[in-house]
Amino acid sequence: TESKLLASDTKIILLGSDPGSLEYTSALNEVSGNAERLSGDAKLANKMNSIYIWQTLLHPNTAKSTTAWSEFLSYWYGKSLWANFKERNTSAFSKMVQKRASSLSHRALDISHMLTVCSSGRTSYPYSTILNPKETVFIAGELDVKYTTLGKEWNRKSGVAYHEMKGVGHALLVEQPIGVANIICKVLTQNESCQLALPALARSFKPNERVEKKSYPTLRQSAAETFVTPSNLDVEEFQIELIDNRTGKGVKGIGWGDQRKLDNVLNVRKGLIISLSSDDGLFVGLGEVSPLNGVHSESFDEAKKQIKELQRAFESSNFNARRLHCERILSIDGSISQFIEDTISDLNEQKLISFSVLGESVRSGLEMAVISLASHKIRLPLPQSLFVHSKTRTEMTPFLPLNGLITRKDSNLFPTITDTKPDPSEISYSSIKVKVGDRNLDDDVMALVNARRRNNQMIRADANRSWKKTDALTFVEALKNKYLIIVESLEFIEEPLQKTLNSDGQWSFKDQVTALERWYNITGIKYALDESLVDAIRSGDQYFMLIKETMQDAKGCAAFVIKPSLLGFVRSMELARLAHDDLRIGAVFTSTFDSGIGLAFTAFAASLSDSFCHLGDPKYPHGISTFSMMGGDTLTPTFGSFVNKDGLLNIASLGRSMNGLGLDEIRDYIYEKSEVQNFREVGRYSIDDTFQSASSTSETGREINIDVSLPLPFPDDIACSRFTDLPQQPRWSPWLNSVAYLEMGLTEWTLNVRGVEFRWKAISKLLDNPKGIMWESTSGLKNQGRVEFIKVSDDSCLMRVRMSIVAPRVISFVFKTTGEFVKDFVENKLLKWSLESFRDVVKADLALERGDAELGDALFGAVEGRSNAIEATLSYQSFDKKR
């Protein structure tokens, strides 16, 4: 419960803040009372988001971008809450607004997010039952009418110490920082004579004075070291349909080589999401392994085989994983590659795996998981972690520009130019990539013409090495002769030429670039390298120097096209730095039709890469828009929900949403569902029947289907009304921390297992015949089911619960170490005890209502005994360590 968050001697200092209600109110009244505050905070957060987006797009220069915030803050601080602060102290007010405008220009998204999730409108419990009045202090400004009233009320009703700062309003820390500090000093030291002197640094510091950076070490310069040991590897398989809105189901011509041809249709994307968790189960990192046929060198089945072997190896008692140095991992200094190579070597020495070389997608997925585990351990979202530990001082841009994609299609599916008016529902990308080649050249030309529907839209083409040199020249000539505006808008063409082979039939990176340079000298059209980079890397260990030396004198290369899901995170960042620092060309990050997990990592890498770009050098939108062709996603909210109408990806929000994300929060997996068997169905139930149960599990043992029943010695209408008062659930289900009503008919549920909190939202519906309730989770812990109260007589009914739940992995891990089975515990303890406790709680309530205190106390004692047993099982203790 919430009371466990605070020890009895925890000191709480409330600085002009609303601590919540003093007394319990009904759930419905609570929702009604909080709705207005929730709505107001949501509107304020939306306003901040709008200003932030506006200032980022129009005024990327920070000095210019504070103007809008100054206007917003002047309006906000003009409210009565601040007691005419501007008029009372113009100088202090001006400095405060200037400082906070500067902060908002960088951190508005974080602040608006906190305003939304931490709104006091979400408060649903009386804090008078949590706070110890003797350890609580309420401080308010004399001119702050709202909070002086609240503080006096709390002082009067609960005995909380109340302090009033003379002559100030709500901005306590701005108007009276020393006075507030002195009160805090007295509270903490319990010394009434405690007085703080103004620190020398604060006395000497002037607002406009520039402080040397070396005086304030950043996280990058910190000597702190953080370690984590990834001792558990878990995996889930996903399968997502691909849908091309222009051609119908399936996507044509995706991949390299023969896979790029029109007769190749990709209907389904299969892959694996892997999870590396720490030895205590508290920290987790995700990665995606989804090889694309014709691009990756391994098949899906081969990648799956390697991952399954690794999973079994990690479970072996003979294997002890090496620990990770989180800061070094996040600086991308080579520690990731070293960890993976050492791990594979260790496993081979112990003969726990049958391979020594990882598939490209497997290595990429492991790198993702290692990086995100390190990020979770240091408690920062991944994008921020990468920027904080970057070798060069960089700033994270909040939005990442993406390019759109038009895949190959049959010529009879092309719209005419007059039919290509923009669809208002479509995303307006600043650049569109069009797949060309393997069809009539005229069709390729028209594909580019039809794609460019707005005057400000840039175009790029991707031939995937499909053209002979004569075809590539003819294509450009046709554009120049008829559609010069397309040529002017053309950023580059990816891999316009077929593989260039020497007289011995051998390919080399140098020969390919030489041929491309000749083509550029004739056409004046820039090219980009994609397949050629991968072939160079596959050719040997000295690939980096080969690429660098070959490209030093190249004039026609516009960009490297980089696929982290193929090359891995480490190699991708090496190539990006080479492009930006040595060659001064662009680095475009693209996907291989990955799910949201893989796309997110590609986006984070692209954002970091863009920060390496030198002023004046080319910077292009990134090819991560394939989410629009996926019929589902592994992320909730989906990856696409973070992309706005202008084709900008909100990197900061995406990073926050994925921080600490585990496999239990991933959706669109295909679970093997199995029906519950052998549950006794009878036409008439007897009140003498005892608890019945039947269940089944999926192959993984995590999805559990359960059907249980228990007779109740009271009418169905009483049973239903008591059970469907959802905030009362923790009374008979002690494994639940809380249940709270939200807006739009939703409820929020929380439970705690071994120190790890699980939270989910659900939507429910009352049933009439028989009476009961059905529910389904909409986020978080996956579960659904129904509870029915079947009338047996006027004084009795049968309670039947049918539910399906995907057990959180930490629970599976707990029971694996204790030798118990999750299904047996949920079925024969958790649900059995909860149903029996519900029966006894209602019986006790009814006994007390009719004045039978002795029976009521006895029944509550039985409930307390079951509760203690459940809490003992689920309470936190250190996980068993592998030996």
ZAMARGU-4260 file (C-alpha; in steps of 0.2 Angstrom, whole numbers, plus 5000, padded with zeros to 4 digits):
<rodrens>
0) 5000/5000/5000 | 5005/5018/4998 | 5009/5019/5017 | 5024/5008/5014 | 5032/5021/5004
5) 5035/5031/5020 | 5043/5026/5036 | 5035/5033/5052 | 5050/5045/5055 | 5051/5051/5036
10) 5051/5070/5036 | 5039/5078/5024 | 5041/5096/5019 | 5027/5103/5009 | 5032/5120/5000
15) 5016/5127/4995 | 5009/5111/4989 | 4993/5101/4990 | 4996/5085/4999 | 4979/5078/4995
20) 4963/5075/5004 | 4961/5073/5022 | 4948/5061/5022 | 4942/5046/5012 | 4929/5050/4998
25) 4920/5038/4987 | 4929/5033/4971 | 4916/5041/4960 | 4917/5057/4970 | 4936/5057/4969
30) 4935/5055/4950 | 4923/5069/4949 | 4933/5080/4960 | 4950/5077/4951 | 4943/5078/4933
35) 4944/5097/4933 | 4962/5097/4939 | 4967/5083/4927 | 4959/5092/4912 | 4968/5108/4917
40) 4985/5100/4919 | 4982/5091/4902 | 4978/5108/4893 | 4993/5116/4901 | 5005/5102/4896
45) 4998/5102/4878 | 5001/5121/4878 | 5019/5118/4883 | 5021/5105/4870 | 5014/5116/4856
50) 5026/5130/4861 | 5041/5118/4861 | 5037/5111/4844 | 5034/5129/4837 | 5050/5136/4844
55) 5061/5120/4839 | 5055/5121/4821 | 5056/5140/4819 | 5070/5145/4830 | 5082/5131/4833
60) 5094/5144/4840 | 5092/5143/4859 | 5094/5162/4861 | 5080/5166/4849 | 5069/5152/4856
65) 5066/5159/4873 | 5054/5173/4867 | 5039/5162/4866 | 5043/5155/4884 | 5045/5172/4891
70) 5027/5177/4885 | 5020/5161/4892 | 5028/5163/4909 | 5023/5181/4910 | 5005/5175/4908
75) 5007/5161/4920 | 5015/5171/4934 | 5002/5184/4932 | 4989/5173/4940 | 4983/5178/4957
80) 4992/5163/4965 | 5008/5173/4963 | 5001/5188/4972 | 5007/5201/4960 | 5025/5195/4961
85) 5030/5205/4945 | 5024/5222/4953 | 5031/5218/4970 | 5049/5213/4964 | 5052/5217/4946
90) 5070/5213/4946 | 5068/5196/4954 | 5053/5192/4943 | 5063/5196/4927 | 5077/5185/4932
95) 5066/5171/4937 | 5057/5171/4920 | 5073/5173/4910 | 5080/5157/4919 | 5065/5147/4917
100) 5062/5152/4899 | 5080/5145/4896 | 5076/5129/4905 | 5059/5127/4896 | 5068/5129/4879
105) 5077/5113/4882 | 5067/5103/4894 | 5048/5108/4891 | 5044/5090/4885 | 5051/5082/4901
110) 5042/5095/4912 | 5025/5093/4902 | 5026/5074/4904 | 5029/5075/4923 | 5014/5088/4924
115) 5003/5075/4915 | 5008/5059/4925 | 5011/5068/4942 | 4995/5079/4941 | 4988/5081/4959
120) 4971/5076/4950 | 4977/5058/4950 | 4977/5058/4969 | 4965/5045/4976 | 4970/5042/4994
125) 4969/5052/5010 | 4987/5057/5014 | 4981/5059/5032 | 4983/5040/5034 | 5001/5040/5027
130) 5009/5056/5034 | 5015/5057/5052 | 5010/5074/5057 | 5024/5076/5069 | 5036/5074/5055
135) 5027/5085/5042 | 5030/5103/5039 | 5019/5114/5028 | 5027/5131/5022 | 5016/5144/5013
140) 5019/5162/5008 | 5008/5175/5017 | 5001/5182/5001 | 4997/5165/4994 | 4978/5164/4999
145) 4975/5146/4992 | 4990/5138/5001 | 4989/5148/5017 | 4971/5142/5019 | 4976/5123/5015
150) 4991/5124/5027 | 4980/5131/5042 | 4967/5118/5038 | 4980/5104/5039 | 4987/5112/5055
155) 4970/5113/5063 | 4964/5095/5058 | 4979/5085/5059 | 4992/5094/5069 | 5004/5097/5054
160) 5017/5110/5058 | 5013/5126/5048 | 5025/5140/5044 | 5020/5156/5035 | 5033/5167/5026
165) 5029/5185/5028 | 5027/5196/5013 | 5029/5183/4999 | 5017/5173/4988 | 5018/5156/4980
170) 5036/5158/4973 | 5044/5154/4990 | 5061/5148/4983 | 5063/5163/4973 | 5057/5176/4985
175) 5063/5169/5001 | 5076/5155/4998 | 5086/5158/5014 | 5070/5159/5025 | 5064/5142/5018
180) 5082/5134/5020 | 5082/5140/5038 | 5065/5131/5042 | 5072/5115/5034 | 5087/5117/5044
185) 5077/5118/5060 | 5067/5103/5055 | 5081/5092/5050 | 5093/5096/5065 | 5078/5099/5077
190) 5088/5114/5083 | 5077/5130/5084 | 5092/5141/5083 | 5098/5134/5067 | 5102/5148/5054
195) 5111/5146/5037 | 5123/5159/5031 | 5122/5163/5012 | 5135/5152/5004 | 5150/5161/4997
200) 5147/5155/4980 | 5129/5161/4980 | 5135/5178/4987 | 5148/5180/4973 | 5138/5173/4959
205) 5130/5186/4947 | 5116/5180/4935 | 5124/5186/4919 | 5142/5180/4924 | 5149/5165/4914
210) 5155/5151/4925 | 5169/5141/4918 | 5163/5123/4913 | 5178/5115/4922 | 5170/5121/4939
215) 5155/5110/4937 | 5159/5092/4931 | 5146/5084/4920 | 5141/5066/4920 | 5153/5063/4906
220) 5167/5069/4918 | 5161/5060/4933 | 5172/5046/4941 | 5157/5036/4946 | 5156/5019/4939
225) 5141/5008/4937 | 5141/4989/4934 | 5128/4976/4930 | 5128/4958/4926 | 5117/4951/4913
230) 5113/4934/4919 | 5096/4930/4911 | 5092/4930/4892 | 5073/4928/4887 | 5065/4929/4870
235) 5048/4931/4862 | 5044/4928/4844 | 5033/4940/4834 | 5024/4940/4817 | 5017/4956/4810
240) 5008/4958/4793 | 5015/4970/4780 | 5002/4981/4771 | 5006/4993/4757 | 4992/5006/4756
245) 4995/5009/4738 | 4996/4991/4732 | 4986/4981/4745 | 4992/4967/4756 | 5011/4963/4756
250) 5025/4974/4750 | 5034/4971/4734 | 5052/4972/4729 | 5060/4973/4747 | 5078/4967/4749
255) 5093/4965/4739 | 5098/4954/4724 | 5083/4944/4718 | 5073/4950/4732 | 5071/4967/4725
260) 5061/4961/4710 | 5043/4965/4708 | 5038/4946/4709 | 5045/4945/4727 | 5031/4950/4739
265) 5034/4951/4758 | 5018/4948/4767 | 5024/4944/4785 | 5038/4951/4795 | 5044/4938/4808
270) 5057/4941/4821 | 5062/4939/4839 | 5063/4951/4854 | 5076/4947/4866 | 5078/4953/4884
275) 5094/4953/4894 | 5090/4955/4913 | 5102/4958/4928 | 5106/4945/4940 | 5093/4953/4953
280) 5080/4954/4940 | 5077/4973/4942 | 5085/4979/4926 | 5082/4974/4909 | 5087/4978/4891
285) 5078/4974/4875 | 5084/4970/4857 | 5077/4964/4841 | 5083/4950/4830 | 5073/4950/4813
290) 5084/4945/4798 | 5077/4950/4782 | 5078/4938/4768 | 5090/4944/4754 | 5098/4957/4766
295) 5105/4947/4781 | 5116/4933/4778 | 5106/4921/4789 | 5088/4915/4789 | 5076/4918/4802
300) 5077/4900/4807 | 5096/4901/4809 | 5095/4916/4819 | 5081/4908/4831 | 5092/4893/4833
305) 5107/4904/4839 | 5096/4914/4851 | 5088/4898/4858 | 5105/4890/4861 | 5111/4906/4870
310) 5095/4906/4880 | 5099/4889/4886 | 5117/4893/4889 | 5112/4908/4900 | 5101/4896/4911
315) 5115/4884/4914 | 5122/4883/4931 | 5140/4882/4924 | 5139/4899/4916 | 5143/4915/4925
320) 5141/4930/4914 | 5154/4944/4914 | 5148/4961/4921 | 5146/4976/4911 | 5154/4993/4914
325) 5139/5004/4910 | 5147/5020/4907 | 5160/5012/4895 | 5146/5003/4886 | 5136/5019/4883
330) 5151/5028/4877 | 5152/5015/4862 | 5171/5013/4865 | 5172/4995/4860 | 5166/4987/4876
335) 5150/4981/4868 | 5160/4971/4855 | 5172/4965/4868 | 5158/4959/4880 | 5149/4949/4866
340) 5165/4941/4860 | 5171/4936/4877 | 5154/4929/4881 | 5154/4919/4865 | 5171/4913/4869
345) 5167/4908/4887 | 5151/4898/4881 | 5161/4889/4867 | 5175/4884/4880 | 5161/4876/4891
350) 5153/4868/4875 | 5137/4877/4879 | 5134/4883/4861 | 5138/4875/4844 | 5143/4891/4835
355) 5157/4903/4836 | 5151/4916/4824 | 5135/4926/4827 | 5123/4930/4813 | 5122/4948/4809
360) 5104/4950/4816 | 5109/4941/4832 | 5124/4952/4835 | 5114/4967/4832 | 5100/4962/4843
365) 5112/4957/4857 | 5121/4975/4855 | 5104/4983/4857 | 5100/4973/4873 | 5117/4976/4881
370) 5116/4995/4877 | 5098/4997/4884 | 5102/4986/4900 | 5116/4998/4904 | 5105/5013/4901
375) 5092/5006/4912 | 5105/5002/4926 | 5110/5021/4926 | 5092/5026/4926 | 5092/5037/4911
380) 5082/5035/4895 | 5093/5027/4881 | 5094/5043/4870 | 5100/5054/4885 | 5112/5040/4891
385) 5120/5040/4874 | 5122/5058/4873 | 5128/5060/4891 | 5142/5047/4888 | 5146/5052/4870
390) 5165/5055/4867 | 5161/5072/4860 | 5151/5085/4868 | 5134/5085/4859 | 5116/5090/4862
395) 5102/5079/4858 | 5089/5086/4846 | 5071/5082/4852 | 5065/5078/4834 | 5072/5067/4821
400) 5067/5070/4803 | 5061/5055/4793 | 5059/5052/4774 | 5044/5044/4767 | 5045/5028/4756
405) 5036/5022/4740 | 5040/5004/4736 | 5041/4996/4719 | 5025/4992/4711 | 5017/4987/4694
410) 5016/5001/4681 | 4997/4999/4680 | 4996/5004/4699 | 5003/5021/4696 | 4991/5036/4699
415) 4991/5049/4686 | 4999/5066/4690 | 4981/5074/4692 | 4977/5060/4705 | 4991/5064/4716
420) 4984/5078/4727 | 4990/5076/4745 | 4980/5066/4756 | 4977/5076/4772 | 4978/5061/4783
425) 4996/5057/4776 | 5012/5062/4784 | 5020/5076/4775 | 5038/5070/4774 | 5051/5083/4769
430) 5059/5070/4758 | 5052/5054/4749 | 5062/5039/4744 | 5056/5030/4728 | 5061/5012/4724
435) 5066/5011/4706 | 5074/4998/4694 | 5069/4981/4688 | 5055/4988/4677 | 5053/5000/4662
440) 5063/5015/4664 | 5048/5026/4659 | 5039/5019/4674 | 5054/5023/4685 | 5054/5041/4679
445) 5035/5043/4682 | 5037/5035/4699 | 5048/5050/4704 | 5037/5063/4696 | 5021/5056/4705
450) 5030/5056/4721 | 5035/5074/4721 | 5018/5082/4725 | 5023/5097/4734 | 5035/5111/4728
455) 5046/5110/4744 | 5047/5091/4744 | 5064/5083/4741 | 5066/5066/4732 | 5079/5052/4732
460) 5079/5036/4723 | 5085/5018/4727 | 5090/5007/4713 | 5097/4993/4724 | 5111/4990/4710
465) 5098/4986/4697 | 5104/4996/4683 | 5117/4993/4670 | 5127/5009/4667 | 5118/5013/4651
470) 5101/5011/4660 | 5107/5023/4674 | 5113/5036/4661 | 5096/5035/4651 | 5086/5037/4667
475) 5095/5053/4671 | 5094/5060/4654 | 5075/5057/4653 | 5073/5067/4669 | 5084/5081/4663
480) 5075/5082/4646 | 5057/5082/4653 | 5057/5085/4672 | 5071/5097/4677 | 5062/5101/4693
485) 5064/5083/4698 | 5083/5084/4695 | 5084/5100/4706 | 5075/5091/4720 | 5085/5075/4719
490) 5096/5072/4734 | 5104/5057/4728 | 5102/5039/4720 | 5106/5024/4731 | 5117/5012/4722
495) 5112/5016/4704 | 5124/5003/4696 | 5125/4984/4696 | 5140/4976/4704 | 5156/4980/4695
500) 5166/4964/4692 | 5184/4963/4686 | 5190/4952/4672 | 5192/4938/4684 | 5173/4940/4689
505) 5178/4947/4706 | 5170/4962/4715 | 5179/4975/4725 | 5174/4990/4734 | 5187/5001/4725
510) 5181/4996/4708 | 5163/4999/4713 | 5166/5017/4719 | 5177/5020/4703 | 5162/5016/4692
515) 5150/5026/4703 | 5162/5041/4702 | 5163/5040/4683 | 5144/5040/4682 | 5143/5055/4693
520) 5156/5064/4682 | 5144/5061/4667 | 5127/5065/4676 | 5131/5077/4690 | 5119/5066/4701
525) 5125/5062/4718 | 5125/5044/4723 | 5124/5035/4740 | 5132/5019/4746 | 5122/5005/4754
530) 5125/4987/4748 | 5143/4991/4744 | 5147/4996/4762 | 5140/4980/4768 | 5150/4970/4755
535) 5165/4979/4760 | 5163/4975/4778 | 5159/4957/4774 | 5176/4956/4764 | 5187/4957/4779
540) 5193/4964/4796 | 5202/4979/4787 | 5185/4986/4780 | 5186/5002/4789 | 5203/5007/4782
545) 5197/5001/4765 | 5182/5012/4765 | 5191/5027/4772 | 5205/5026/4759 | 5194/5023/4745
550) 5182/5037/4749 | 5195/5050/4753 | 5195/5057/4735 | 5177/5053/4730 | 5167/5068/4725
555) 5150/5061/4720 | 5145/5052/4736 | 5132/5061/4745 | 5129/5049/4760 | 5132/5032/4768
560) 5116/5023/4770 | 5118/5013/4787 | 5107/4999/4793 | 5110/4996/4812 | 5099/4980/4812
565) 5111/4973/4799 | 5128/4981/4804 | 5125/4982/4822 | 5125/4998/4833 | 5144/4999/4835
570) 5149/4997/4817 | 5135/5009/4812 | 5142/5023/4823 | 5159/5020/4817 | 5153/5023/4799
575) 5143/5038/4804 | 5158/5046/4812 | 5169/5042/4797 | 5155/5050/4786 | 5154/5066/4796
580) 5171/5068/4803 | 5183/5062/4789 | 5173/5063/4773 | 5161/5077/4778 | 5146/5068/4769
585) 5129/5063/4776 | 5124/5047/4786 | 5107/5041/4783 | 5100/5028/4795 | 5088/5016/4788
590) 5078/5001/4794 | 5076/4983/4787 | 5057/4983/4790 | 5060/4980/4808 | 5046/4981/4822
595) 5045/4996/4834 | 5059/4990/4845 | 5072/4989/4830 | 5066/5006/4823 | 5068/5014/4840
600) 5086/5009/4841 | 5089/5014/4823 | 5081/5031/4827 | 5092/5033/4843 | 5108/5029/4833
605) 5102/5042/4819 | 5099/5055/4832 | 5117/5053/4839 | 5124/5052/4822 | 5116/5069/4817
610) 5124/5077/4832 | 5141/5073/4824 | 5137/5083/4809 | 5148/5098/4806 | 5140/5115/4803
615) 5137/5117/4784 | 5139/5098/4780 | 5124/5089/4773 | 5111/5081/4784 | 5097/5071/4777
620) 5081/5064/4784 | 5082/5046/4789 | 5073/5030/4782 | 5063/5024/4797 | 5046/5027/4790
625) 5042/5008/4787 | 5031/5008/4802 | 5017/5014/4791 | 5018/4997/4782 | 5017/4987/4797
630) 5000/4980/4802 | 5005/4980/4820 | 5019/4984/4832 | 5029/4977/4847 | 5028/4994/4855
635) 5014/5001/4865 | 5011/5015/4861 | 5016/5011/4844 | 5032/5018/4836 | 5021/5028/4823
640) 5012/5037/4837 | 5028/5047/4841 | 5029/5054/4823 | 5020/5070/4819 | 5011/5076/4803
645) 5027/5084/4797 | 5037/5067/4798 | 5047/5072/4814 | 5050/5058/4826 | 5049/5064/4845
650) 5066/5056/4851 | 5064/5062/4869 | 5046/5055/4871 | 5051/5038/4863 | 5066/5036/4874
655) 5056/5039/4890 | 5042/5027/4884 | 5055/5013/4882 | 5065/5016/4898 | 5065/5000/4907
660) 5053/4992/4895 | 5053/4973/4897 | 5045/4959/4887 | 5029/4960/4897 | 5025/4977/4890
665) 5028/4971/4872 | 5012/4967/4862 | 5008/4959/4845 | 5016/4942/4850 | 5008/4926/4845
670) 5005/4916/4860 | 5000/4898/4859 | 4983/4899/4867 | 4975/4883/4874 | 4958/4880/4880
675) 4954/4875/4898 | 4949/4857/4899 | 4939/4846/4911 | 4930/4860/4920 | 4914/4852/4927
680) 4899/4859/4920 | 4882/4855/4929 | 4865/4862/4927 | 4862/4865/4945 | 4875/4870/4958
685) 4874/4865/4976 | 4880/4876/4990 | 4889/4861/4997 | 4901/4861/4982 | 4919/4866/4986
690) 4932/4876/4976 | 4934/4869/4959 | 4948/4873/4946 | 4955/4869/4930 | 4969/4877/4920
695) 4981/4876/4905 | 4997/4884/4900 | 5006/4889/4884 | 5022/4881/4878 | 5032/4894/4887
700) 5022/4892/4903 | 5019/4910/4905 | 5001/4912/4897 | 4989/4904/4909 | 4971/4900/4906
705) 4961/4897/4922 | 4943/4893/4926 | 4939/4892/4945 | 4923/4893/4955 | 4918/4894/4973
710) 4900/4894/4981 | 4895/4909/4991 | 4883/4909/5006 | 4874/4926/5001 | 4864/4932/4986
715) 4871/4935/4969 | 4866/4954/4969 | 4875/4956/4985 | 4891/4947/4979 | 4891/4957/4962
720) 4889/4974/4970 | 4903/4971/4983 | 4915/4963/4970 | 4912/4977/4957 | 4917/4990/4969
725) 4934/4989/4962 | 4944/5000/4974 | 4940/4987/4987 | 4949/4973/4978 | 4965/4974/4989
730) 4954/4969/5004 | 4953/4951/4998 | 4967/4951/4985 | 4982/4957/4995 | 4993/4954/4980
735) 4985/4970/4973 | 4992/4986/4980 | 4978/4997/4973 | 4964/4999/4961 | 4959/5017/4956
740) 4946/5024/4944 | 4952/5034/4929 | 4943/5044/4916 | 4934/5036/4901 | 4929/5021/4911
745) 4946/5014/4914 | 4954/5008/4930 | 4972/5007/4935 | 4979/4992/4944 | 4996/4990/4953
750) 5004/4975/4962 | 5021/4972/4969 | 5032/4957/4967 | 5049/4956/4975 | 5051/4974/4975
755) 5046/4976/4957 | 5030/4986/4954 | 5018/4981/4940 | 5005/4993/4934 | 4991/4991/4920
760) 4975/4999/4914 | 4959/4990/4911 | 4942/4993/4904 | 4928/4983/4911 | 4909/4980/4908
765) 4896/4975/4920 | 4885/4959/4916 | 4867/4957/4919 | 4863/4938/4916 | 4871/4931/4926
770) 4877/4946/4936 | 4895/4949/4935 | 4909/4959/4927 | 4921/4956/4912 | 4937/4965/4909
775) 4953/4967/4898 | 4969/4976/4901 | 4973/4990/4888 | 4991/4992/4893 | 5004/4984/4904
780) 5002/4967/4912 | 4992/4957/4899 | 4976/4949/4906 | 4957/4947/4903 | 4943/4938/4910
785) 4926/4938/4918 | 4918/4935/4935 | 4900/4928/4935 | 4889/4926/4950 | 4877/4912/4946
790) 4861/4912/4957 | 4858/4895/4966 | 4845/4901/4978 | 4838/4917/4986 | 4852/4916/4998
795) 4867/4909/4989 | 4876/4909/4972 | 4891/4902/4964 | 4906/4913/4960 | 4915/4908/4943
800) 4931/4916/4937 | 4938/4913/4920 | 4953/4923/4916 | 4969/4922/4905 | 4985/4930/4911
805) 5003/4932/4904 | 5013/4930/4920 | 5027/4944/4921 | 5044/4937/4918 | 5050/4942/4935
810) 5037/4931/4943 | 5042/4917/4932 | 5060/4920/4937 | 5055/4920/4956 | 5046/4904/4954
815) 5060/4896/4944 | 5072/4899/4958 | 5060/4893/4971 | 5055/4877/4962 | 5037/4881/4961
820) 5026/4882/4946 | 5018/4899/4942 | 5002/4891/4936 | 5000/4881/4952 | 5003/4896/4963
825) 4991/4907/4953 | 4977/4893/4952 | 4978/4885/4969 | 4985/4899/4980 | 4982/4916/4973
830) 4965/4914/4966 | 4959/4901/4978 | 4964/4912/4993 | 4957/4927/4985 | 4940/4919/4981
835) 4939/4912/4999 | 4945/4929/5006 | 4931/4938/4996 | 4918/4926/5003 | 4924/4929/5021
840) 4926/4948/5019 | 4908/4949/5013 | 4902/4937/5027 | 4912/4948/5039 | 4904/4964/5033
845) 4887/4957/5033 | 4890/4950/5051 | 4896/4967/5057 | 4881/4976/5048 | 4869/4965/5058
850) 4879/4968/5074 | 4888/4951/5076 | 4905/4958/5080 | 4912/4941/5086 | 4909/4932/5069
855) 4915/4947/5060 | 4931/4948/5069 | 4934/4929/5067 | 4931/4930/5048 | 4943/4945/5047
860) 4956/4935/5056 | 4955/4921/5043 | 4957/4934/5029 | 4972/4941/5038 | 4980/4924/5039
865) 4978/4921/5020 | 4985/4939/5017 | 5000/4936/5027 | 5004/4920/5017 | 5002/4928/5000
870) 5012/4943/5005 | 5026/4932/5012 | 5027/4923/4995 | 5027/4939/4985 | 5037/4951/4997
875) 5055/4956/4991 | 5070/4946/4994 | 5086/4944/4985 | 5085/4932/4970 | 5095/4916/4971
880) 5112/4918/4963 | 5118/4906/4951 | 5132/4895/4958
</rodrens>
